[in-house]
Amino acid sequence: MVLHMEPHLGVPDRGQTWASSKPVGHVAARPVHSRIVTDPATGNRYYRGRLLGKGGFARCYEMMEVSSGRMFAAKVIPRVKLTKPQHRDKVEREISVHRVLHHKHVVKFEKHFETEDSIIILLELCNHQSLAHLLRKRRVMQEADARCCLRHILLGLQYLHARGLVHRDLKLANLFISGLMEVKIGDLGLATRLRPPESRRRTVCGTPNYLAPEVLERRGHGPEADVWSLGCVMYTLLIGRPPFESRDLEETYRAIRHAAYPPLPPLLSPSARSLLTAMLTQQPDYRPTLDEILTHDFLTQGFTPDRLPLAFSSVPPVPSAKTDHSFLRRAFDALFKRKEDGKEKVKHEEGDVKQFATESGKNTLACSSQSSASDPQVNLCDESGMLVQGPSKPPVSQFIPVKLSGTSPVQMGISKGKQSMYLLFSCTRSQVVHGER
């Protein structure tokens, strides 16, 4: 009796295997298709691993080169799906466009080859999947991290536009996160050459929630359509849902035509509101250019990390504002409780707590205690609230770094002499983002 064992990733099988649950001769054996794919031009063999995603024409798999162990993302397009000549032309256009692109924030094209039944495009493997996968875990993104994503995307878009290309399908699922937590633009299947306004393409293409009004109305579209889609991406990162999403597709299209998205929440910073309003302008001529976006206050004011934190790949969803307030109250109750006359009494500055929780909105609190007694460089706060430095004052305070999304990081100085709280805006954004998250 011969049984077929499914190979694990990294342990390729040796070709076609015959499988049968009964002795040979009782039942006709049936072939099991091999996971090994061979490039007929070079003879290189590749082992197909897990499915990463799928679209209308193609499926994307992890694929390992057997000889070197290198990993790729392989876009596999079955020939049976290419039923019309324009389908084949589309694939060839994608290959010709993508193979000459080399930029830090564009997914790298490695090579392509054809087998008897498929066209296979090998691309750079982005280990942390896409922004769509990330947002399913986090629900919303803090403004500093959204700035990081936007900056990466803008740099990649600048490169594409400078080479006369319009992406036309910018969305979270096509923005991938590398092993170094950098955002890269991928899936150039709908990318097209930039043309003069009078001869621009009028094809309706893209994803409904991210379509620009001029694309939907077949007015001819150019790089301004990418700016609109980028505005939809920014809105989705900060709010947690696309701006024009609805249950009815016609309602979505109606909202896009009139640029009618839900009011921006007041918890967004003024610069974020300003940039979103500018990018989601109905008339393409009034939208900012990529250069203007890069110099906008939202991108230039406030801390912007060089890359996304590695913890993003495993953190739980962001709690709601109600949860934040409840957590904050419990944290302060635990910190300020003391026993007097055999009874526990809680003394805290309730007004400061409520204001602190209200201003944080949907923010997440991530605390880790840190003693100041052994560190001569830590900032200390005396009972009057004055900031003192170093060991010249007795270590009467303990500091807890606190990370609030959309705001500057703070340190809470908790005086042991009095049940008082002081908020000291004394640590940099970088210290919290990269040190305490």
Buried (B, 14 or more C-beta within 10 A) or exposed (E): EEEBEEBEBEEBBEEEBEEBEEEEEEEEEEEEEBBBBBBEEEEBBBBBBEEBBEEEBBBBBBBBBBEEEEBBBBBBBEBEEBEEEEBBEBBEBBBEBBBEBEBEBBBBBBBBBEEEEBBBBBBBBBBBBBBBBBBEEBBBBBBBBBBBBBBBBBBBBBBBBEEEBBBBBBBBBBBBBBEEBBBBBBBBBBBBEBBEEEEBBEEEBBBBBBBBBBBBBEEBBBBBBBBBBBBBBBBBBBBBEBBBBBEEEEEBBBBBBEBEBEEBEEBBBEBBBBBBEBBBBBEBEEBBEBEEBBEBEBBEEBBBBEBBBBEBBEBEEBBEBEEBBEBBBEBBEEBBEEEEEEEEEBEBBEEBBEEBBEEBBBBBBBBEEBEBEEBEEBBBBBEEEEEBEEBEEEBBBBBBBBBBBBBEBBBBBBBEEEBBBBBBEBBEBBBBBBEBB
